Amino acid sequence: MTVTAPAGFDAAGIAAGIKRTGALDLAVIVNRGPSQAGAAVFTSNRAKANPILWSQQVAADGVVSAIVLNSGGANCFTGHQGFQVTHRTAEAAATALGVSAGDVLVCSTGLIGDQLDGEVLEEGVLSAVNRLASDDAAGLDAARAIMTTDTKPKTVVVTGDGWSIGGMAKGAGMLAPGLATMLVVITTDADLPADTLDRALRAATRVTFDRLDSDGCMSTNDQVTLLASGASGVAPDEASFTESLTEACRDLALQLQGDAEGASHDIVIEVRGAETEGDAVEVGRSVARNNLFKAAIFGNDPNWGRVLAAIGTASAPFDPYLVDVTMNGVRVCHSGGPDRPRDEVDLTPRTTHVLIELHAGEASATILTNDLTHDYVHENSAYSS
Amino acid sequence: MTVTAPAGFDAAGIAAGIKRTGALDLAVIVNRGPSQAGAAVFTSNRAKANPILWSQQVAADGVVSAIVLNSGGANCFTGHQGFQVTHRTAEAAATALGVSAGDVLVCSTGLIGDQLDGEVLEEGVLSAVNRLASDDAAGLDAARAIMTTDTKPKTVVVTGDGWSIGGMAKGAGMLAPGLATMLVVITTDADLPADTLDRALRAATRVTFDRLDSDGCMSTNDQVTLLASGASGVAPDEASFTESLTEACRDLALQLQGDAEGASHDIVIEVRGAETEGDAVEVGRSVARNNLFKAAIFGNDPNWGRVLAAIGTASAPFDPYLVDVTMNGVRVCHSGGPDRPRDEVDLTPRTTHVLIELHAGEASATILTNDLTHDYVHENSAYSS
């Protein structure tokens, strides 16, 4: 159950020959309407891939007919030639589908700096359009076709009152979204205009994908797209739609965390007692990006000193000497000093909960991250070779 | 040749029993004068260890008689009890040396969050004072006594015209100074007042230790101390002293980089063509802190796309699509697109040179970092156990 679960969407995932392995590498998702409302958020990295530059233009008017996604190459820092490949991809899909190229989004993922072969992509798009279907299998093929180092496809379905949301995601490395995120496509048959979709998408991603910081490295190709077909004939109120969309995004974010490259722990960093939510996010992120802390968790070592050393680099207002730190239920630091013995903390479960109480206010936020492992280093030491 | 090379300094390094291994763990360095001018810079981490809180007060008046340094425990986040241990350490040294405790600096390094044993430290200080000597062996013992995961002592001597500078340093992890740095003691027999020493020290550290960012993790205990005995009777001009001091600091910074935990590459990130020096530092640091880039270098993989993805997160003014990247002499990226083939780049030497030309101005800066290796993860995954 994925992007084809809501009514009005067809999908396909094929092996176009972009990946040398012969694995699925190209997906097409089409919104059959009656509405073709769409919204998207993009990476805030200033180094943006060609498909991002293209898709930002396409999404601007809130009308999206289809989206083409490929793995096997990011088409980033590939110059004019790379942009032409993206354009040609959209044109090929538009011609085959009888829509305007200006309504076709393109997403790419893979190695930065290599040219994609425009002919391979064009033939792949035609082949995928011929296999479009609205069944589960087609949706799952699409979810598989966008995988890179992901070990499994990520999909979600959330059901509303007479309408539903379906989604798929990829992302295993370069996983530290800022205002936007990994490759995610979310469909709905709710009947909502583009501006509502845009608000709902920004609200949902702000507290889900934007709180996931697996390895501190922001991608050049991140994009989350929301497509609405209106095929259910139901127009839910914005609040309940946003709530369901947030649920779908959170579910996908947790799946991304759980499949992060080489990770052996899913770390939940909960910051409480901050003056503002932004302060809580900053403090949590400082811990999520601290390699020494992340390596300690890999070693099942409840080294709370590294938590405090990390948050000492944040600018949020709090007194480091009043902070409490609790790891998997054991308060190991109280008022900036040692509390319960470290050896009471059991870090063998995959999920590690770190609670940081700042005693500076009432705001809170949770950041999701992963540990720093041998396998992370291994997977990322020879990705391009 | 180390801190005892300049005239007027005695040193000792002993095994006080702080480390369970029985290795050297306590050093004392005494300035015998005639001058007792001193200056120090401290970590800008808001989470500061007790010895930092103490030493900031001691250094404020520019008079420093002695410095006590211990490894085997950071005395950080150890509350009032920890501060009392630092105070007791300074008092013990002051009494034994016949000086004021308010003129005795204290530095500690090791695990955060564990209490040091005040009695062990006091006895250690007395024992070290009894062994003070001005010969090379005593200076080398002191340099060895501050080591933690360092594999070798780091020392330097720079000779001026009738005066000299000697130095020692430790630091292998949590190595990302901000305005200050690791544990470093530098001595000189030049006759210079404290305010001159302070200016010279800030100027030297700004372009040396502050440009070293091995693992992005800022320490709670960093301190660089400069002590001047005036024993040479020579008062060099400030510019030439600053130049020699900078040379000594750069030499020690390179030794720290070369011995960074688990590292297999010393990476020199040279940023040119920035609008300001601060912009060049920001861009260089964004690359130095990118785990994907650092893992690629470990794998001898010239993955320049990760360099561009990293600098795209910087706020410095430049156009990412105009940037050139050269790795070990091979320009792999030109104007934001592929240039020479990756396989022309040989990354097997320990030193990796990454040149980033922003084409946005005339300013430049160089940041030193290391790769992200299996050994880094291994060393840091069980440090406290």
Chai-1 contact restraints between the chains, C-beta under 6 A:
chainA,res_idxA,chainB,res_idxB,connection_type,confidence,min_distance_angstrom,max_distance_angstrom,comment,restraint_id
A,N45,B,G312,contact,1.0,0.0,6.0,A-B,restraint_1
A,N45,B,T313,contact,1.0,0.0,6.0,A-B,restraint_2
A,R46,B,G312,contact,1.0,0.0,6.0,A-B,restraint_3
A,R46,B,P320,contact,1.0,0.0,6.0,A-B,restraint_4
A,A47,B,L308,contact,1.0,0.0,6.0,A-B,restraint_5
A,A47,B,A309,contact,1.0,0.0,6.0,A-B,restraint_6
A,A47,B,G312,contact,1.0,0.0,6.0,A-B,restraint_7
A,A47,B,P320,contact,1.0,0.0,6.0,A-B,restraint_8
A,F77,B,L308,contact,1.0,0.0,6.0,A-B,restraint_9
A,F77,B,G336,contact,1.0,0.0,6.0,A-B,restraint_10
A,F77,B,G337,contact,1.0,0.0,6.0,A-B,restraint_11
A,G79,B,G337,contact,1.0,0.0,6.0,A-B,restraint_12
A,I112,B,G305,contact,1.0,0.0,6.0,A-B,restraint_13
A,G113,B,G305,contact,1.0,0.0,6.0,A-B,restraint_14
A,G113,B,P338,contact,1.0,0.0,6.0,A-B,restraint_15
A,D215,B,N291,contact,1.0,0.0,6.0,A-B,restraint_16
A,C217,B,N290,contact,1.0,0.0,6.0,A-B,restraint_17
A,C217,B,L292,contact,1.0,0.0,6.0,A-B,restraint_18
A,M218,B,T313,contact,1.0,0.0,6.0,A-B,restraint_19
A,T220,B,A309,contact,1.0,0.0,6.0,A-B,restraint_20
A,N290,B,C217,contact,1.0,0.0,6.0,A-B,restraint_21
A,N291,B,D215,contact,1.0,0.0,6.0,A-B,restraint_22
A,L292,B,C217,contact,1.0,0.0,6.0,A-B,restraint_23
A,L292,B,N380,contact,1.0,0.0,6.0,A-B,restraint_24
A,A295,B,V377,contact,1.0,0.0,6.0,A-B,restraint_25
A,A295,B,N380,contact,1.0,0.0,6.0,A-B,restraint_26
A,A295,B,S381,contact,1.0,0.0,6.0,A-B,restraint_27
A,F298,B,S381,contact,1.0,0.0,6.0,A-B,restraint_28
A,G299,B,S381,contact,1.0,0.0,6.0,A-B,restraint_29
A,G299,B,A382,contact,1.0,0.0,6.0,A-B,restraint_30
A,D301,B,A382,contact,1.0,0.0,6.0,A-B,restraint_31
A,D301,B,S384,contact,1.0,0.0,6.0,A-B,restraint_32
A,D301,B,S385,contact,1.0,0.0,6.0,A-B,restraint_33
A,N303,B,S384,contact,1.0,0.0,6.0,A-B,restraint_34
A,G305,B,I112,contact,1.0,0.0,6.0,A-B,restraint_35
A,G305,B,G113,contact,1.0,0.0,6.0,A-B,restraint_36
A,L308,B,A47,contact,1.0,0.0,6.0,A-B,restraint_37
A,L308,B,F77,contact,1.0,0.0,6.0,A-B,restraint_38
A,A309,B,A47,contact,1.0,0.0,6.0,A-B,restraint_39
A,A309,B,T220,contact,1.0,0.0,6.0,A-B,restraint_40
A,G312,B,N45,contact,1.0,0.0,6.0,A-B,restraint_41
A,G312,B,R46,contact,1.0,0.0,6.0,A-B,restraint_42
A,G312,B,A47,contact,1.0,0.0,6.0,A-B,restraint_43
A,T313,B,N45,contact,1.0,0.0,6.0,A-B,restraint_44
A,T313,B,M218,contact,1.0,0.0,6.0,A-B,restraint_45
A,P320,B,R46,contact,1.0,0.0,6.0,A-B,restraint_46
A,P320,B,A47,contact,1.0,0.0,6.0,A-B,restraint_47
A,G336,B,F77,contact,1.0,0.0,6.0,A-B,restraint_48
A,G337,B,F77,contact,1.0,0.0,6.0,A-B,restraint_49
A,G337,B,G79,contact,1.0,0.0,6.0,A-B,restraint_50
A,P338,B,G113,contact,1.0,0.0,6.0,A-B,restraint_51
A,L372,B,V377,contact,1.0,0.0,6.0,A-B,restraint_52
A,H374,B,H374,contact,1.0,0.0,6.0,A-B,restraint_53
A,H374,B,V377,contact,1.0,0.0,6.0,A-B,restraint_54
A,V377,B,A295,contact,1.0,0.0,6.0,A-B,restraint_55
A,V377,B,L372,contact,1.0,0.0,6.0,A-B,restraint_56
A,V377,B,H374,contact,1.0,0.0,6.0,A-B,restraint_57
A,V377,B,V377,contact,1.0,0.0,6.0,A-B,restraint_58
A,N380,B,L292,contact,1.0,0.0,6.0,A-B,restraint_59
A,N380,B,A295,contact,1.0,0.0,6.0,A-B,restraint_60
A,S381,B,A295,contact,1.0,0.0,6.0,A-B,restraint_61
A,S381,B,F298,contact,1.0,0.0,6.0,A-B,restraint_62
A,S381,B,G299,contact,1.0,0.0,6.0,A-B,restraint_63
A,A382,B,G299,contact,1.0,0.0,6.0,A-B,restraint_64
A,A382,B,D301,contact,1.0,0.0,6.0,A-B,restraint_65
A,S384,B,D301,contact,1.0,0.0,6.0,A-B,restraint_66
A,S384,B,N303,contact,1.0,0.0,6.0,A-B,restraint_67
A,S385,B,D301,contact,1.0,0.0,6.0,A-B,restraint_68
